[in-house]
Amino acid sequence: MSLQSGSRLGPYEVVSPIGAGGMGAVYRARDLRLGRTVAIKVLFAQSAPGSGVSQRFLREARAISALSHPNVCALYDVGNHEGTDYLVMELLEGMTLKERLAKGPLSVPELLRIAREISAALNAAHRAGMVHRDLKPANVMLTKTGLKLLDFGLARPIRGASTADGTALEGLDLTQPGTVVGTVQYMSPEQLEGREADIRSDVFAFGAVLYEMATGRKAFEGASAPSIMSSILSGRTPRFPEGRPDLPRRLEDLVSVCLARDPDDRWQSLADVGKLLHLMQPERDAPAVAGSEAP
Protein backbone atom coordinates (compact mmCIF):
# COMPACT_ATOMS: atom_id res chain seq x y z
CA MET A 1 0.00 0.00 0.00
CA SER A 2 1.22 3.48 -0.89
CA LEU A 3 -0.50 6.66 0.20
CA GLN A 4 -0.47 9.65 -2.08
CA SER A 5 0.04 13.26 -1.04
CA GLY A 6 -3.29 14.66 0.10
CA SER A 7 -4.66 11.31 1.32
CA ARG A 8 -6.56 11.50 4.60
CA LEU A 9 -6.25 9.26 7.66
CA GLY A 10 -8.84 10.56 10.07
CA PRO A 11 -7.85 14.16 10.91
CA TYR A 12 -4.40 13.74 9.31
CA GLU A 13 -3.39 14.66 5.77
CA VAL A 14 -0.46 12.82 4.17
CA VAL A 15 2.27 15.11 2.84
CA SER A 16 5.05 12.80 1.62
CA PRO A 17 6.65 9.38 2.27
CA ILE A 18 9.54 9.10 4.73
CA GLY A 19 10.46 5.43 4.55
CA ALA A 20 9.24 1.83 4.75
CA GLY A 21 10.05 -1.27 6.79
CA GLY A 22 8.82 -4.82 7.24
CA MET A 23 5.51 -3.91 8.92
CA GLY A 24 4.55 -0.75 7.12
CA ALA A 25 5.47 2.69 5.87
CA VAL A 26 6.06 6.04 7.54
CA TYR A 27 4.77 9.32 6.13
CA ARG A 28 5.14 12.99 6.88
CA ALA A 29 1.63 14.27 7.59
CA ARG A 30 -0.27 17.29 8.84
CA ASP A 31 -2.54 17.29 11.86
CA LEU A 32 -5.41 19.40 10.52
CA ARG A 33 -6.79 20.06 14.00
CA LEU A 34 -3.62 21.30 15.71
CA GLY A 35 -1.80 22.54 12.64
CA ARG A 36 1.39 20.60 13.38
CA THR A 37 3.50 18.28 11.24
CA VAL A 38 3.72 14.68 12.46
CA ALA A 39 4.97 11.27 11.38
CA ILE A 40 2.38 8.57 10.67
CA LYS A 41 3.25 4.86 10.64
CA VAL A 42 0.80 2.84 8.55
CA LEU A 43 0.42 -0.93 8.32
CA PHE A 44 0.86 -2.57 4.95
CA ALA A 45 -2.62 -3.70 3.89
CA GLN A 46 -1.48 -7.24 3.07
CA SER A 47 -0.05 -7.68 6.56
CA ALA A 48 -3.16 -6.90 8.54
CA PRO A 49 -5.82 -9.61 7.98
CA GLY A 50 -5.34 -12.49 10.43
CA SER A 51 -1.54 -12.19 10.54
CA GLY A 52 -1.17 -10.86 14.07
CA VAL A 53 0.64 -7.80 12.73
CA SER A 54 -2.28 -5.54 13.64
CA GLN A 55 -2.01 -6.75 17.24
CA ARG A 56 1.74 -6.08 17.16
CA PHE A 57 0.95 -2.58 15.96
CA LEU A 58 -1.30 -2.06 18.99
CA ARG A 59 1.40 -3.50 21.24
CA GLU A 60 3.90 -1.00 19.85
CA ALA A 61 1.46 1.81 20.62
CA ARG A 62 0.94 0.51 24.17
CA ALA A 63 4.70 0.14 24.71
CA ILE A 64 5.50 3.68 23.55
CA SER A 65 2.59 5.21 25.44
CA ALA A 66 3.94 3.68 28.67
CA LEU A 67 7.12 5.72 28.24
CA SER A 68 7.76 9.39 28.77
CA HIS A 69 11.43 10.07 28.20
CA PRO A 70 13.33 12.69 26.17
CA ASN A 71 15.27 9.95 24.36
CA VAL A 72 12.21 7.96 23.24
CA CYS A 73 10.13 8.99 20.21
CA ALA A 74 6.80 10.30 21.52
CA LEU A 75 3.46 8.80 20.51
CA TYR A 76 0.65 11.30 19.87
CA ASP A 77 -2.25 9.18 18.66
CA VAL A 78 -3.39 5.77 17.38
CA GLY A 79 -6.32 5.11 15.10
CA ASN A 80 -7.98 3.21 12.29
CA HIS A 81 -9.28 4.81 9.12
CA GLU A 82 -11.42 2.67 6.79
CA GLY A 83 -9.57 -0.48 7.87
CA THR A 84 -6.09 1.07 7.94
CA ASP A 85 -4.30 1.07 11.31
CA TYR A 86 -1.92 3.93 12.01
CA LEU A 87 0.28 5.40 14.72
CA VAL A 88 0.93 9.15 14.97
CA MET A 89 4.34 10.09 16.36
CA GLU A 90 6.53 13.14 16.68
CA LEU A 91 8.30 13.99 13.43
CA LEU A 92 12.05 13.69 13.85
CA GLU A 93 14.51 15.56 11.64
CA GLY A 94 18.04 14.20 11.40
CA MET A 95 19.74 10.94 10.48
CA THR A 96 19.77 7.44 11.90
CA LEU A 97 22.83 6.14 13.71
CA LYS A 98 23.16 3.63 10.85
CA GLU A 99 23.47 6.50 8.36
CA ARG A 100 26.01 8.23 10.59
CA LEU A 101 28.11 5.06 10.96
CA ALA A 102 28.29 4.72 7.18
CA LYS A 103 30.68 7.67 7.39
CA GLY A 104 32.97 5.91 9.87
CA PRO A 105 33.44 5.49 13.64
CA LEU A 106 32.45 8.24 16.05
CA SER A 107 34.69 10.64 17.92
CA VAL A 108 35.03 9.86 21.62
CA PRO A 109 32.85 12.77 22.87
CA GLU A 110 30.14 11.92 20.31
CA LEU A 111 30.36 8.20 21.09
CA LEU A 112 30.03 8.68 24.84
CA ARG A 113 27.16 11.15 24.50
CA ILE A 114 25.17 8.87 22.19
CA ALA A 115 25.94 5.77 24.27
CA ARG A 116 24.71 7.51 27.44
CA GLU A 117 21.48 8.58 25.74
CA ILE A 118 20.82 5.08 24.33
CA SER A 119 21.41 3.52 27.75
CA ALA A 120 19.06 6.09 29.33
CA ALA A 121 16.31 5.35 26.77
CA LEU A 122 16.62 1.58 27.21
CA ASN A 123 16.70 1.90 30.98
CA ALA A 124 13.48 3.94 30.81
CA ALA A 125 11.87 1.15 28.77
CA HIS A 126 13.03 -1.45 31.28
CA ARG A 127 11.70 0.59 34.19
CA ALA A 128 8.37 0.75 32.35
CA GLY A 129 8.38 -3.06 32.13
CA MET A 130 9.40 -3.56 28.50
CA VAL A 131 12.37 -5.19 26.73
CA HIS A 132 13.04 -3.55 23.35
CA ARG A 133 14.50 -6.66 21.62
CA ASP A 134 15.43 -4.82 18.42
CA LEU A 135 18.09 -2.28 19.32
CA LYS A 136 20.24 -1.52 16.26
CA PRO A 137 21.69 1.62 14.62
CA ALA A 138 18.71 1.88 12.24
CA ASN A 139 16.39 2.28 15.25
CA VAL A 140 18.33 5.20 16.74
CA MET A 141 17.62 8.66 15.34
CA LEU A 142 20.13 11.47 15.84
CA THR A 143 18.51 14.91 15.96
CA LYS A 144 19.75 18.42 16.77
CA THR A 145 18.11 18.22 20.18
CA GLY A 146 19.32 14.72 21.07
CA LEU A 147 18.88 11.04 20.40
CA LYS A 148 15.54 9.26 19.98
CA LEU A 149 15.00 5.51 20.31
CA LEU A 150 12.54 4.17 17.71
CA ASP A 151 10.50 1.09 16.81
CA PHE A 152 9.02 -0.83 19.72
CA GLY A 153 7.27 -3.28 17.37
CA LEU A 154 9.16 -6.26 18.82
CA ALA A 155 9.10 -5.09 22.45
CA ARG A 156 7.94 -7.66 24.99
CA PRO A 157 6.90 -7.27 28.61
CA ILE A 158 9.24 -8.19 31.42
CA ARG A 159 7.78 -11.10 33.36
CA GLY A 160 5.47 -9.84 36.08
CA ALA A 161 5.52 -6.23 34.88
CA SER A 162 2.40 -4.05 34.72
CA THR A 163 1.44 -0.60 33.50
CA ALA A 164 1.00 2.40 35.78
CA ASP A 165 -2.72 1.63 36.08
CA GLY A 166 -1.99 -1.96 37.12
CA THR A 167 -2.76 -3.62 33.77
CA ALA A 168 -0.61 -6.72 33.32
CA LEU A 169 1.77 -6.39 30.39
CA GLU A 170 2.00 -10.11 29.62
CA GLY A 171 -1.10 -9.82 27.46
CA LEU A 172 0.85 -7.64 25.06
CA ASP A 173 3.39 -10.40 24.30
CA LEU A 174 2.36 -12.06 21.05
CA THR A 175 5.60 -13.94 20.40
CA GLN A 176 5.29 -17.71 20.49
CA PRO A 177 7.82 -19.56 22.67
CA GLY A 178 10.87 -20.57 20.61
CA THR A 179 10.32 -17.85 18.03
CA VAL A 180 13.44 -15.97 16.86
CA VAL A 181 12.74 -12.26 16.31
CA GLY A 182 15.06 -9.31 15.77
CA THR A 183 18.04 -8.39 13.60
CA VAL A 184 20.64 -11.17 13.61
CA GLN A 185 23.80 -9.07 14.03
CA TYR A 186 22.48 -7.50 17.25
CA MET A 187 20.67 -10.49 18.75
CA SER A 188 21.81 -12.12 21.97
CA PRO A 189 22.64 -15.84 22.11
CA GLU A 190 19.48 -16.55 24.10
CA GLN A 191 17.35 -14.87 21.42
CA LEU A 192 19.04 -16.88 18.67
CA GLU A 193 18.29 -20.05 20.61
CA GLY A 194 14.63 -19.10 20.97
CA ARG A 195 14.88 -18.58 24.72
CA GLU A 196 13.16 -15.77 26.60
CA ALA A 197 14.70 -12.34 26.18
CA ASP A 198 15.08 -10.07 29.19
CA ILE A 199 16.85 -6.84 30.13
CA ARG A 200 20.23 -8.49 29.61
CA SER A 201 19.33 -9.23 25.98
CA ASP A 202 19.10 -5.48 25.39
CA VAL A 203 22.45 -5.13 27.20
CA PHE A 204 23.98 -7.49 24.64
CA ALA A 205 22.54 -5.52 21.72
CA PHE A 206 23.79 -2.32 23.32
CA GLY A 207 27.29 -3.79 23.47
CA ALA A 208 27.14 -4.67 19.78
CA VAL A 209 26.03 -1.14 18.88
CA LEU A 210 28.69 0.41 21.13
CA TYR A 211 31.39 -1.71 19.48
CA GLU A 212 30.23 -0.50 16.07
CA MET A 213 30.26 3.13 17.17
CA ALA A 214 33.83 2.79 18.44
CA THR A 215 35.30 0.82 15.54
CA GLY A 216 33.12 1.50 12.50
CA ARG A 217 32.77 -2.28 12.14
CA LYS A 218 30.02 -4.67 13.21
CA ALA A 219 30.84 -6.75 16.27
CA PHE A 220 29.72 -9.95 14.55
CA GLU A 221 30.18 -10.40 10.82
CA GLY A 222 29.77 -13.24 8.34
CA ALA A 223 28.91 -14.07 4.75
CA SER A 224 25.43 -15.28 5.74
CA ALA A 225 22.97 -15.18 8.61
CA PRO A 226 23.98 -18.69 9.81
CA SER A 227 27.66 -17.69 9.91
CA ILE A 228 26.82 -14.55 11.90
CA MET A 229 24.74 -16.64 14.30
CA SER A 230 27.63 -19.07 14.69
CA SER A 231 29.97 -16.19 15.52
CA ILE A 232 27.60 -14.91 18.22
CA LEU A 233 26.96 -18.36 19.70
CA SER A 234 30.68 -19.20 19.82
CA GLY A 235 31.09 -16.89 22.79
CA ARG A 236 34.21 -15.27 21.34
CA THR A 237 34.05 -11.61 22.30
CA PRO A 238 35.39 -9.29 19.55
CA ARG A 239 38.25 -7.03 20.59
CA PHE A 240 38.82 -3.46 19.53
CA PRO A 241 41.24 -3.14 16.62
CA GLU A 242 44.33 -1.01 17.12
CA GLY A 243 44.35 2.52 15.78
CA ARG A 244 42.09 4.31 18.30
CA PRO A 245 44.43 5.44 21.10
CA ASP A 246 41.88 8.12 21.97
CA LEU A 247 39.30 5.60 23.19
CA PRO A 248 38.88 5.37 26.98
CA ARG A 249 40.74 2.28 28.16
CA ARG A 250 37.74 1.05 30.15
CA LEU A 251 35.40 1.15 27.15
CA GLU A 252 36.60 -2.15 25.66
CA ASP A 253 36.13 -3.90 29.01
CA LEU A 254 32.62 -2.49 29.29
CA VAL A 255 31.75 -3.77 25.80
CA SER A 256 33.25 -7.20 26.52
CA VAL A 257 31.03 -7.65 29.57
CA CYS A 258 27.96 -6.51 27.58
CA LEU A 259 28.73 -9.17 24.94
CA ALA A 260 29.25 -12.09 27.32
CA ARG A 261 27.53 -15.24 26.01
CA ASP A 262 25.94 -16.07 29.38
CA PRO A 263 23.40 -13.41 30.47
CA ASP A 264 24.55 -13.87 34.09
CA ASP A 265 28.04 -12.70 33.08
CA ARG A 266 26.81 -9.42 31.55
CA TRP A 267 26.04 -6.13 33.21
CA GLN A 268 22.64 -6.72 34.78
CA SER A 269 21.09 -3.36 33.91
CA LEU A 270 21.50 -0.41 31.56
CA ALA A 271 21.37 1.83 34.63
CA ASP A 272 24.72 0.37 35.73
CA VAL A 273 26.12 0.69 32.22
CA GLY A 274 25.01 4.32 32.07
CA LYS A 275 26.80 5.09 35.35
CA LEU A 276 30.01 3.55 34.02
CA LEU A 277 29.75 5.60 30.82
CA HIS A 278 29.32 8.78 32.85
CA LEU A 279 32.58 8.00 34.64
CA MET A 280 34.49 7.79 31.38
CA GLN A 281 36.21 11.04 30.56
CA PRO A 282 38.37 10.70 27.45
CA GLU A 283 40.82 13.39 28.53
CA ARG A 284 41.51 11.36 31.70
CA ASP A 285 41.38 7.79 30.43
CA ALA A 286 42.92 7.99 26.97
CA PRO A 287 46.68 8.18 26.42
CA ALA A 288 47.91 11.46 25.02
CA VAL A 289 47.60 11.79 21.25
CA ALA A 290 50.62 13.16 19.43
CA GLY A 291 50.21 16.86 18.73
CA SER A 292 47.35 17.35 21.17
CA GLU A 293 47.45 19.91 23.93
CA ALA A 294 47.36 18.93 27.56
CA PRO A 295 44.03 19.68 29.31
N, C-alpha and C positions, 0 to 999 in steps of 0.2 A: 504494500500500500504506500502511495506517495501522495502527500497533500500539497495542493497548489497554493500559491500566494492568494490571500483573500478568503481561503476556506475558513469556516467557522467551527469551533468546538465549544459549544455552550457560549459563554460570554467572551471567548478568546478568538482572536483573528490571527491566522497564520501569516507570518511575514516572509520567512525564508527557511530552508533546511539548514541544520547545523551539522548533523552527522547521523550515522546509523550503527546499530550493533546487532547482537544475536536476537534480542527480544523485540526491538522496535527501533523507531527513529526519533530524533530530537529536533525540534523546530524552534526558531525564534518566533515569538508571537506577541500580540498586544492585548493586554487586559482592557477591554472597552469600558469597564466600570470605573477602574481606578486610574486609567490612563498611563499604566506603566508597562515596560517591556519585560517579558518573562521567557523562560524556556519551558517548552511542553514536550514531555516524553509520551509517545504514542505506541501502543502495541501494534505489531504487524497483524493484519486481519487473519492471515492463515494460521497464526499461532494460538488464537484465542479459543476456538470451539473445542471444549473437552480435553485440552492439552495440559491443563494445570498452570499454564503461563499466566492466565488472568489472575489466578489466586496468588501467584508469585508477585505479580504487579501490586496487588493489594498489600502483600506482606512487605514489599519494599516501602510502600507509603506508610505503613504502620511503624516500620523500623525507623525511618527518617523522622517521622512526627514525634517519636519518643526522645529525640535528641534536640538539644538546643545548645549549640557550641559554635564559636566563630570559625572553626576549621572544618565544619561539616556543611555541605550544601543544604540550604533551607528549603523546606517543602511549603508551598503556599496553598495548594488545593489538590483535590483528586475528584475525578468525575467520569461520567460516561455520556457520550453524545451519539445517539442513533447506533448503539452497539459498539462504539469505539471507546475503549478505556484510555484514560490519560492522566498523567501527573503533571502538576504545574510547579515549577521550581524557580529559584532565583537564577537570573541569567548571569553567567560568569564570563568575563572577558579576560583572555590570556592564552596560555598554552598549557598542555598537559606536561607532566614530568617526563613522559615518554618522548614527546617532541623536544624537550630541552636536552635530554640525554643523547639524542641523535647528534647533538653538536659536540659531545664529549663529556668527560667527568666534571663534577662541580668543584668550585673553589671551596676551601675549608669553611669560611664563614657562611657561604650559601648552603653547603651540605648540612652543617650543624643546625642552621635555622630551619631548613625544610624537615630534617629528621625530627627535631623537637616538635614541630607542628603536626607531623604525621602521628607521632607517638601520642600527642595530646588528643587528637581526633579519635584514634583507636581506643584510647583509654576511656574517653567519654562514651563511646559505643559500648564498651565492656561494662562500664558502670550502669548503663541503661539496660543491661541484660542481653546484649546482642554480640555475636561474633561475626565479623565482616565476611571472612572466608574468600575474598577475592581482591585482596590488596595487590596492586601492581601499578607501575608508573602511569599506565593509561587511565587509571581511576583516581589520579591525583592532579588537580588543576592548580596551576600557579597563576595568581592574579596580582595586581598592583597592591592590593590591600592584605594579601596573605594567601595561604594555602587553603584549598577546599577538598575534602574527601568526598568522592562520588560513588554512585552505584552500589546500593545495598540490596540488589536483586537476589544475591545468594546468601544474604545474612541469615543466621539461624539463632534461635534463643539459647542462652546459657541455661543448662538444666536447673530447674527450680526458680528461674527468674520470672518477674512479673512487672507489669507496667505500673506507673505511678498511681493509677486508680485501682490496682490490685488484680487486674486481668492477667491470667496466666499467659506467658508468651509461648509455651510449648505448642499451642494450637496454630501458631504461625509457621511452624516448621513442616514444610511439605516434602522434604527430602527423604527418600526411602533409605532404610539402613543398607549400608554397603555401596551406596551410590557415590561415584567420584565426580565432584563438581569443582570448578575453578579453572585457573590458568596454570598449566603444568609447571612452567618454570618457577612459579612462586608458591607451589603447593607443598605443604609439609608431608613428611613420610606417612603420618597417620591418615591424612586425607587421601593420599595415593593408594593406601591399603584399604580404603573404604571404612575406616574407623571414625569414631565421632570426633569432630573438630571442637576445640575449645579455645580459650584465650591464648594458649601457648601456640596454637596453629597460626594465629595472626602474628605472634612474636616471630615465628619462623619466616613468614612472608616479609615482615618488616626487615629482618636481617638480610634477606635476598635483595630487597630494594636498596637498602643502605649500602651493601656491597657494590651494587651497580652505580650508585651515585658517586662512590669513592673511586671506582676504577674505570668506569665507562664500559665495563663488560658485565654480562650476566653471570651470576654466581654459578649457575648450572647450565651447561650447554651440551648440545648433541645434534647429530644429523637428523634425528627423528624424535617423536614424543617418547617412544619406549627407551631410547638411549638416554634422554634427559631424566626420565623416571628412574632408570638404573643408577644414574649419577647421584640423584638425591637419596635413593634408598641405600646406597653404599655406605653412607655415613661419613664419607671423606669431606671434611670441611675445606672449602676453597680458601687459599691464602691470598693476601694482597700482593700484587706484583710490585717489583721494585720500580722506583721512578717517581714516588710521591713522598719525598722527605718532609713535606709540609703537613702531612696527615698526623693528627694526634696519635701518639703511640698506643693509647688505650682503646682506640677505635676498632682496631682489628680484633682485639680480645673480646670486645663487646659483640661484634658481628659473629665471631666463632661460637659464642655461647648461644646467641639467637638461633644459629643454624645447627645446633646439636640434634642428632637423630632422635634421641629419646626426649620426649617432652619434659620429663622430670629434670633433665640436665640443662634446660634452657632457663633464661630469666622467666620468672613466673608471672610477671605483669608488665604492661607497657608503662605503668606509673614508675616502676623501678628503672626501666630503661630511660625514661625521660629525665629522671633525676641524674643518672650517670651522664647523659648527654649535656645537661646543664653544667656539669662540673668540668667538661672538656673545654679548655681555652687554648686555641691553637698557638697563641704566642707563648704559652707556658709549656705546653706538652711537646710541641714539634721542635726538632733540632733547627738551628739557625740555617737559613737558606743563603747561599753565597750572594753577596751584593745587597742583602736586605739590611735595613737599619734596626738597631736594637730598640726595643720598646722603652 
